[in-house]
């Protein structure tokens, strides 16, 4: 997606879901991660603009960086270290969001941003490095009751219940 491309015919929707999200992946591929967040975002927005298509950017809670408040509201702008090792992912996503909004404001592209938090998929690697995968790994390692708690900060407690090892985690209520 970082090279120019053409799409024949009508396009109703453009979904930009690409980006390494696993810390080991984006730390191993920092330049590629930045290119996906910048060049690929602009290429896909250009396609949406040219084809008059609706546009959806999959973003992340990492836009908030290391938040000083929890939970974060939509008006919270975040607390990001722009030069730390993880910044390639955080800043790529922040750039992608800013670019998406610029295309919306300047070119009138019908844009939407989904800020996704803590997801799990059954094909994630055991060493993925993300919270939900760590919880799933611990469950598969023999936690009998299936409940794990992850203390992210003083105000946030994440609990999951597993009905089967291959199903997504479900919040405990």
ABEGO torsion letter per residue (X at the ends): XABBBBBBEBBABBBBABEBABAAAAAABAAAAAAAAAAAAAAAAAAAAAAGBBBBBBBBAAAAEBBABOBBBAABAEBBBAABAAAAAAAAAAAAAAAAAAAAAAAGBBBBBBBBBGBBBAABBAAAGBAAAAAAAAAAAGBAAGBBBBBABAABBBBBBBABAABBBBBBX
